[in-house]
Amino acid sequence: MDPYSQLAQLHKTLEAMTKTVAGLENDILDALKENTELKVENQLLREKVNKLMTTSEVSETKTKSGLESLRQIYHSGYHICNMYYGSHRDADSDCMFCLDILDHFVSRASAIKKRADHAKTK
């Protein structure tokens, strides 16, 4: 086999390997996405079970547990915003949409606490 034929064969082999690697990358991304969706679903189901197990909770506690769940999901490297929900997030950069959601929950929780404190003083 002459060198040109060997080079052509090597080129075909590399193209096939590139397609295989691209396919594997897509499979891994699909698996990561499914894993994220399952983690979120599992977390939501756990929260529902816990809610059913407890008879009554203060709304502040519920808001805080939801906030902690979202914060945990976000810090584990996944988006919690409605634009990219469940997709993998680059650990080195923050998502302004996700941070906006977290800030909204923090301000809402503090408003609920203020209302509860105000109601106690009356």
N, C-alpha and C positions, 0 to 999 in steps of 0.2 A: 504494500500500500504506500503510495507516494505521500509526501508531506502535506500537499494541498488537500488530499482526500482525508488524511488524518485530522487536519484542521477543520474541515467541513464537518466531519463526524463529531469532533469535540464541540463545535459550535451548536450542533443539533442537540447534543447531550446537555449542554449548558442551558439551552432554551427550555428543554423539558424539565430540568431541575428548577429553573426560575418559575415556571408555571406551577410546579409542585409546591415550592416554598410559598408562592402567593396564595395557593389554595389552602395550605396549612395556616397561614396568617389569618385568612378569612374564617377558617374553622375556629381558631383560637379566639378571635374577636367575638364570634357568635357565642362561643362557650362562656366567655367573660360576661357578655351582655345577659345571657340566660342566668348565669350565676348571680349577677347583680339583681336581676328581677326576682329571682327566688329568695335572695337575702331580704329584699325589701318586703316581699310577700310574707315571708316567714316572720319578720319583725312585726308586720301589721297583724298577723294572726296571733302572735304571742300577746300583743297589746289587747286584742279582742278577748282572748282567753283570760287574761289578767283582769280585764274590765268585768267580765262575767263572774269571775271568782269573788271579786270584792263587791260589797253591797252598796257602799256610797263613798265617794271621794270628793274632796274639795276641788273645784274647777281649776284652781291654781296648780294643784298637783298634777292634774291631767295635762294642762298646758305645758308644765315643766317636763313631764315624761315625754310628750310629743317633741318638744324642743330638743331634749337630750337625744332622742332617737334620730332626729334629723341631723343634729350636730355630729353624732357618731357616724352616720352614713357619710356625711360630707368629709369628715376627717379620715375616713377609711379610703378616700380617693374616688368618690363617686358624686356625680351631680345630683342635687335635689331640686333644681329649678325646673320649671315646666318646659323650658326650651331643650334641655339636654338630659332630662331626668333619667337616671339609671346608667348613663354612659360614663365611661372611665374618665377621670379628671387628671390632668397633669399635676403631680404633687408639688411642683415648684411654683405653680401659679394659682391664684384664686379666681373664682368666677364671681363677677359682680352680681349676677342674678341670684346665685345661691346665697351670697352674703346678705343681699337685700332681704331674702326670705328669713334668714336667721335673725337679722336685726329687727324685722317686723314682729317676730315671735317674742323677742326679748322685750320690746317696747309694749307689746300687748300683755305679756305676763306681768310687767310692772304696773300697768294700768289696772289690771284685775286686782292685784295686791293692794293698790291704793284704794280702790273702791271697797274692798273687803275691810281694810283698816278703817276707812271712813264710816262704814256701816257699823262697825264695832263701837266706835266712839259715840254714836247717836243713841 
